[in-house]
Amino acid sequence: MLNIVKSVELGKYHGEEAVYLRYGQYEAVLLPEIGGNLVAFRDIEQGYRFLHEPGKEEMESFKSRPIIHGIPILFPPNRYEDGRFPWDGVTHTLPVNEPATGNHLHGFVYNIPWQLEDYGALPSESFVMVSITIDENHEVYASFPFCFRIELRYGLSGNGLSQRVSVHNLGSRSMPCLLAFHTSVNAPFVDSSSARDYRMKLTIGERWELNDRMLPTGQLQPLQVEEKALQGTGVYPYWQAMDNHYTALPQQGRNRMELTDEKLGVTLVYDVGTSYKKWMIWNNFATEGFFCPEPQVNLVNAPNVRLPAEQIGLFGLEPGEIWEETSRMYVKPAKESSHDGL
């Protein structure tokens, strides 16, 4: 049997508390104190850096707004009109933190400390688990008055990076379960390639129309030619500026993004599970370097949208109930482009 290097170490990442996972050629870094954000997933043998990592010179801006690096968790995700959040007959008021649109943006848990619960190196993987518990005494409760616990577990193995997230209603009444990940993926993810060597695929269905406040109108729009290529043959990730919202349309029973380096003949797969009913795609104004394929449980502004709850991913957890989903990132050999879907 091969002697696979595997370890979990506590250390520093540009001065911040960090957990370093290692398994074979793979390495990952998680920052418990900054939203439980897994900021790095690397193949150190091939020189691949799959996630957009904050550099040393970026740490101050990253800490003030840790959205465009790593895998920040959004709860509740994306935008809410005027900060209004109606639930179960009561309208809650979230802080308006995006002055340009007059909306609340991205929730409360991506930039606050999480608890390091467990970590270790097992024969099959290296892992880390972090959690956050919100109760009446937590600062989040004043704006989002529900008692709940979120757990995040990452595992690193020969099969890449696995993620498990769960939300547990600890309160005495129904609570909304609205969640997303603002995952930031490098393209290119290796220095020897250029962004033009990359093609992106995504299991999208239809595009939601957004108004000038980036809120859904409730209408769907026809896909452009390049968006249809997302569903099948793939497209250059920076073909135009994208801040687009889509329905998810699983293919072959799976919901995923594929990013292929055609020069190297390798594909990064981001398989996110079918509980994510929507996708956001943001590519930093078509700036080469990184883009964000964001799996999202719910439609943007869902509690304020008058459409069937199932259609917009709006659901709650009753007292004691738990919602859970898994995702995975891994690498596979690229295959020839075809018109048969992902």
C-alpha positions in Angstrom: 0.0 0.0 0.0 1.3 3.5 -0.9 2.3 5.6 2.0 0.0 8.6 1.6 0.9 11.7 3.5 -2.1 12.9 5.5 -2.2 15.5 8.3 -4.2 18.2 10.0 -2.3 21.1 11.6 -3.3 24.3 13.4 -1.3 27.3 12.2 -1.4 30.8 10.7 -2.5 32.0 7.3 -1.1 35.5 6.8 -1.5 36.1 10.5 -5.0 34.5 10.9 -5.8 31.3 12.8 -6.0 28.5 10.3 -6.5 24.7 10.0 -4.3 23.1 7.3 -5.5 19.8 5.8 -3.2 17.5 3.8 -4.0 14.3 2.0 -1.6 13.0 -0.7 -1.1 15.7 -3.3 -4.0 17.8 -2.0 -4.0 20.7 0.6 -6.7 22.8 2.0 -6.8 25.8 4.4 -9.8 26.8 6.5 -10.1 30.0 8.6 -12.4 29.4 11.6 -12.3 33.0 12.8 -13.4 34.5 9.4 -16.7 32.8 8.7 -15.4 29.3 8.6 -14.2 30.1 5.2 -12.2 27.4 3.3 -9.9 29.8 1.4 -7.6 27.3 -0.3 -7.9 24.0 -2.2 -4.7 23.0 -4.0 -3.0 20.2 -5.8 0.6 20.9 -4.6 2.1 18.4 -6.9 0.6 19.8 -10.1 0.7 23.4 -8.9 -3.1 23.9 -9.1 -4.8 26.5 -7.0 -8.5 25.9 -7.5 -9.9 28.7 -5.3 -9.3 32.4 -5.3 -7.1 32.8 -2.3 -6.5 36.1 -0.4 -2.9 37.1 -0.6 -1.0 38.7 2.2 -1.5 42.2 0.8 -5.2 41.5 0.5 -5.9 40.4 4.1 -7.3 43.6 5.4 -9.8 44.0 2.6 -10.6 40.3 2.8 -11.4 40.5 6.5 -13.6 43.5 6.0 -15.5 41.8 3.2 -14.6 38.1 2.8 -16.9 37.4 -0.1 -14.7 37.0 -3.2 -12.2 34.5 -1.8 -12.6 30.8 -1.0 -16.0 29.3 -0.1 -17.8 31.8 2.1 -21.2 30.7 3.4 -24.2 33.0 3.0 -27.2 32.7 5.3 -29.6 34.0 4.3 -28.1 34.5 0.8 -28.0 37.4 -1.6 -30.4 40.4 -1.7 -33.5 41.2 0.3 -35.6 44.3 -0.9 -35.3 47.2 1.6 -34.0 44.7 4.2 -37.6 43.3 4.5 -37.8 39.6 5.4 -41.4 38.4 6.0 -41.7 35.1 7.6 -44.7 33.3 9.2 -46.8 36.4 9.4 -44.0 38.7 10.8 -41.8 41.0 8.8 -38.3 41.2 10.1 -36.0 44.1 9.3 -32.5 43.3 8.1 -29.8 46.0 7.9 -29.5 47.7 4.5 -25.8 47.1 3.8 -25.8 47.7 0.0 -26.5 51.4 -0.4 -26.4 51.3 -4.2 -29.5 49.0 -4.3 -31.1 49.8 -0.9 -31.0 46.0 -0.1 -29.7 43.7 2.6 -26.9 41.6 1.1 -25.5 38.1 2.0 -26.7 37.5 5.6 -24.8 37.4 8.8 -22.4 34.4 9.2 -19.7 34.8 6.5 -17.6 37.3 8.4 -17.9 36.4 12.1 -16.0 33.7 14.1 -17.0 30.1 14.0 -16.2 27.4 16.5 -13.6 24.8 15.7 -15.4 21.6 16.7 -13.2 18.7 15.5 -10.4 17.8 13.2 -8.1 14.9 12.5 -6.3 12.7 10.0 -8.1 9.4 9.3 -6.9 6.5 7.1 -9.4 7.6 4.4 -9.3 11.4 4.8 -8.2 14.5 6.7 -11.1 16.5 8.0 -12.2 19.6 9.9 -15.6 20.6 11.3 -16.7 24.1 12.4 -20.0 25.4 13.6 -21.9 28.5 14.6 -24.8 28.6 17.1 -27.2 31.6 17.2 -29.3 32.1 20.3 -31.0 35.1 22.0 -27.6 36.3 23.3 -25.8 36.3 19.9 -25.4 39.6 18.0 -27.1 38.0 14.9 -30.3 37.4 16.8 -31.2 41.1 16.9 -31.7 41.2 13.1 -32.5 37.6 12.4 -34.4 36.4 15.5 -34.2 32.6 15.2 -32.2 30.1 17.2 -30.2 27.7 15.1 -26.9 25.9 14.5 -25.0 25.6 11.3 -22.3 22.9 10.9 -19.7 22.8 8.2 -17.5 19.7 7.6 -14.7 19.5 5.0 -12.8 16.3 4.2 -9.8 15.9 2.0 -9.0 12.6 0.3 -7.8 11.1 -2.9 -11.2 12.0 -4.2 -10.7 15.7 -3.7 -12.5 18.0 -1.3 -15.9 17.1 0.2 -18.2 19.4 2.0 -21.2 18.7 4.3 -23.4 21.5 5.6 -26.3 21.2 8.0 -28.8 23.7 9.6 -30.5 22.7 12.8 -33.5 24.6 14.1 -32.9 25.0 17.9 -35.9 27.3 18.5 -39.5 26.8 19.3 -41.0 28.1 16.0 -40.5 27.6 12.3 -37.4 29.3 10.8 -36.4 29.9 7.2 -33.7 27.7 5.7 -32.1 29.9 3.0 -28.4 29.3 2.2 -25.8 29.6 -0.5 -22.0 29.5 -1.0 -20.2 32.4 -2.8 -17.6 30.0 -4.2 -14.7 31.7 -5.9 -12.9 29.6 -8.5 -9.7 30.5 -10.3 -9.6 30.4 -14.1 -6.7 29.8 -14.8 -6.0 27.6 -11.8 -2.4 27.0 -12.9 0.3 29.5 -14.0 1.2 27.7 -17.2 -2.3 28.3 -18.7 -4.2 31.4 -19.6 -7.9 32.2 -19.1 -8.5 31.6 -22.8 -7.6 27.9 -22.3 -10.7 27.5 -20.1 -14.2 26.4 -20.8 -17.0 26.4 -18.2 -20.2 24.3 -18.0 -23.0 24.7 -15.6 -26.3 22.8 -15.0 -28.5 25.9 -15.5 -32.1 25.9 -16.7 -33.6 29.4 -17.3 -32.4 32.9 -16.4 -34.4 35.0 -14.0 -35.0 38.6 -15.1 -33.5 41.1 -12.6 -34.4 44.7 -12.2 -32.1 47.7 -11.7 -31.9 46.7 -7.9 -30.7 43.2 -8.9 -34.0 41.7 -7.6 -36.0 39.2 -9.6 -39.1 40.5 -11.4 -40.7 37.0 -11.4 -40.2 36.7 -15.1 -37.9 34.3 -17.0 -35.7 35.3 -19.9 -34.5 33.3 -23.0 -30.9 32.1 -22.9 -28.3 33.7 -25.1 -26.2 31.4 -27.4 -23.3 31.5 -24.9 -25.6 30.6 -22.0 -26.9 27.6 -24.0 -23.3 26.6 -24.4 -23.0 26.6 -20.6 -25.5 23.7 -20.6 -23.4 21.6 -23.1 -20.2 22.3 -24.9 -18.9 25.0 -22.5 -18.0 28.6 -22.8 -15.1 31.0 -22.0 -15.8 32.1 -18.4 -15.3 35.8 -19.2 -17.3 36.0 -22.4 -19.2 39.0 -21.0 -19.8 40.6 -17.6 -22.1 38.2 -15.7 -24.1 38.8 -12.5 -26.8 36.4 -13.5 -29.4 34.3 -11.7 -30.6 31.0 -13.0 -32.8 28.0 -12.2 -30.8 24.8 -11.6 -31.5 22.0 -14.1 -29.6 18.8 -13.0 -28.2 16.6 -15.7 -27.8 12.9 -15.2 -29.1 13.3 -11.7 -26.4 15.8 -10.7 -26.1 19.6 -10.2 -22.6 20.8 -11.0 -20.1 23.2 -12.6 -17.3 21.9 -14.7 -14.2 24.0 -15.5 -11.9 22.5 -18.2 -8.3 23.5 -18.9 -8.2 22.5 -22.5 -4.4 23.1 -22.7 -3.7 20.6 -19.9 -6.7 18.3 -20.6 -8.1 18.4 -17.0 -11.5 19.3 -15.6 -12.4 20.6 -12.1 -15.8 19.3 -11.1 -17.9 21.2 -8.5 -20.8 18.9 -7.7 -23.2 20.7 -5.4 -26.2 18.4 -4.8 -29.8 18.9 -6.0 -31.1 20.8 -2.9 -29.6 23.8 -4.5 -32.4 25.0 -6.8 -30.7 28.1 -8.1 -27.4 29.3 -9.4 -25.8 32.7 -9.3 -22.8 33.4 -11.6 -20.6 36.5 -11.1 -17.4 36.9 -13.0 -16.0 40.2 -11.6 -17.1 42.3 -14.5 -15.6 39.9 -17.0 -12.1 40.3 -15.5 -9.9 37.3 -16.1 -8.7 35.6 -12.9 -11.6 34.2 -11.0 -15.4 33.8 -11.2 -18.1 32.7 -8.7 -20.4 29.8 -9.5 -22.7 30.1 -6.5 -25.1 27.3 -5.6 -28.1 28.7 -3.8 -31.1 27.0 -2.2 -33.5 29.8 -2.9 -34.4 32.5 -5.4 -33.0 36.0 -4.6 -35.4 37.9 -2.4 -37.6 34.8 -2.1 -39.7 35.8 1.0 -40.8 38.9 -0.9 -41.6 37.2 -4.2 -45.2 36.1 -4.9 -44.5 32.8 -6.6 -45.1 29.2 -5.4 -42.7 28.3 -2.6 -41.4 25.2 -4.3 -40.6 27.2 -7.5 -38.5 29.7 -5.6 -36.9 27.4 -3.0 -38.6 28.9 0.0 -39.0 26.5 2.9 -38.7 26.4 6.6 -37.5 24.1 9.3 -39.8 23.2 12.2 -38.5 23.1 15.7 -35.9 20.3 16.0 -35.6 19.7 12.2 -32.3 19.5 10.4 -31.5 20.3 6.7 -28.3 18.9 5.2 -26.6 18.8 1.9 -23.2 17.7 0.5 -20.9 19.0 -2.2 -17.6 17.9 -3.7 -14.7 19.3 -5.8 -12.5 16.9 -7.7 -10.4 16.7 -10.8 -10.9 14.3 -13.7 -9.4 14.0 -17.2 -11.1 16.2 -19.7 -13.2 14.6 -22.5 -13.8 15.8 -26.0 -16.5 18.4 -26.3 -19.9 17.1 -27.4 -23.5 18.2 -27.7 -24.7 15.6 -25.2 -24.7 17.8 -22.2 -22.3 17.8 -19.2 
